[in-house]
């Protein structure tokens, strides 16, 4: 395997990592070290499936950058463009309005209100109680 460089793989292509024969972690390590705020262009062939990717997107690979983007909702809105990379404009099943209905597609104050409603279900105590069931399903 040759050494990967930023831009060698298109992360919008689900087969790119398989074809390269590497773990996603290996490529993200390359990006983190060499291009931590990486522009991933739209793939040459967006495919004809339900989840086409027709636009490029940024890939943030450092915790500090991800945290900043997560906290600065005026600059980095999940509501305006959606939290997914596929083309939400042309797909009624996964469209922008559907994305905005979920907690990941909302910005404060709506996201904050929704998060307060569901947060009790994700405490360490509650998730620990789910662990045996999750492990069984995983097996």
C-alpha positions in Angstrom: 0.0 0.0 0.0 1.3 3.4 -0.9 1.3 6.2 1.6 -1.9 8.2 1.7 -2.1 11.9 1.4 -5.0 14.3 2.1 -7.3 14.2 -0.9 -6.3 10.7 -2.0 -9.7 9.3 -1.0 -13.1 10.8 -1.3 -15.0 10.2 1.9 -18.3 10.6 0.1 -17.6 7.4 -1.8 -18.5 4.5 0.5 -16.2 2.1 -1.4 -13.1 4.3 -1.4 -11.7 3.0 1.9 -12.5 -0.6 1.0 -10.7 -0.2 -2.3 -7.7 1.3 -0.5 -7.7 -1.6 1.9 -7.3 0.6 5.0 -9.2 1.4 8.1 -11.0 4.7 8.2 -8.9 5.5 11.3 -5.7 5.4 9.2 -7.0 8.0 6.7 -8.4 10.2 9.5 -5.0 10.1 11.1 -3.4 11.4 7.8 -6.0 14.2 7.7 -5.5 15.1 11.4 -1.8 15.3 10.9 -1.6 17.0 7.5 -4.9 18.7 6.8 -7.1 18.9 10.0 -9.8 21.1 8.4 -10.0 19.1 5.1 -12.3 20.1 2.2 -13.7 16.9 0.7 -15.1 17.6 -2.8 -18.3 16.0 -4.2 -17.5 12.6 -5.7 -17.1 12.5 -9.5 -20.0 10.0 -9.6 -22.7 10.8 -7.0 -24.4 7.5 -7.8 -28.1 7.0 -8.4 -29.1 5.8 -4.9 -31.3 7.5 -2.3 -28.4 9.2 -0.6 -26.5 11.0 -3.3 -23.7 13.3 -2.4 -23.7 16.2 -4.9 -21.8 18.8 -2.9 -18.5 18.9 -1.1 -18.1 19.2 2.7 -15.5 19.9 5.3 -14.0 17.1 7.4 -12.9 18.3 10.9 -10.5 15.8 12.5 -9.2 17.6 15.6 -11.2 17.7 18.8 -10.7 21.5 19.3 -12.1 22.3 15.8 -15.0 19.9 16.3 -15.8 21.5 19.6 -15.6 25.0 18.2 -17.9 24.1 15.3 -20.4 22.4 17.7 -20.5 25.4 20.0 -20.6 28.2 17.4 -24.1 27.6 16.0 -24.2 31.0 14.4 -21.4 30.1 12.0 -21.9 26.3 11.9 -25.6 25.7 11.7 -27.1 22.2 11.6 -30.5 23.7 10.8 -29.5 25.7 7.6 -27.7 22.9 5.7 -28.5 19.8 7.7 -26.1 17.6 9.7 -25.7 15.0 6.9 -23.5 15.0 3.8 -25.9 13.7 1.3 -28.1 15.8 -0.9 -31.1 16.6 1.2 -32.7 18.9 -1.4 -33.8 16.2 -3.8 -34.8 13.4 -1.5 -38.3 13.5 0.1 -37.5 10.7 2.5 -34.3 12.3 3.8 -34.9 15.9 2.9 -34.0 19.1 4.7 -37.4 19.3 6.5 -37.0 15.7 7.8 -33.4 16.5 9.0 -34.7 19.6 10.7 -37.3 17.6 12.6 -34.6 15.6 14.4 -32.5 16.8 17.3 -29.3 16.7 15.2 -30.8 19.1 12.6 -31.7 21.7 15.1 -29.8 24.7 16.6 -30.4 26.3 19.9 -32.8 27.1 21.5 -34.9 24.3 19.9 -32.0 21.8 20.1 -31.5 22.7 23.8 -35.2 22.1 24.7 -35.2 18.8 22.9 -32.0 17.7 24.5 -33.3 18.4 28.0 -36.2 16.1 27.2 -34.1 13.1 26.1 -31.0 13.6 28.2 -32.2 11.6 31.2 -32.3 8.5 29.0 -28.5 8.8 28.4 -27.1 9.1 31.9 -24.3 6.7 32.9 -26.7 4.7 35.1 -29.4 4.3 32.4 -26.9 3.3 29.7 -25.2 0.9 32.0 -28.5 -0.9 32.4 -28.8 -1.2 28.6 -25.3 -2.7 28.2 -26.3 -6.4 28.6 -29.0 -6.0 26.0 -26.7 -4.2 23.6 -24.0 -6.8 24.1 -26.5 -9.6 23.4 -27.7 -7.9 20.2 -24.1 -7.3 19.1 -23.3 -11.0 19.6 
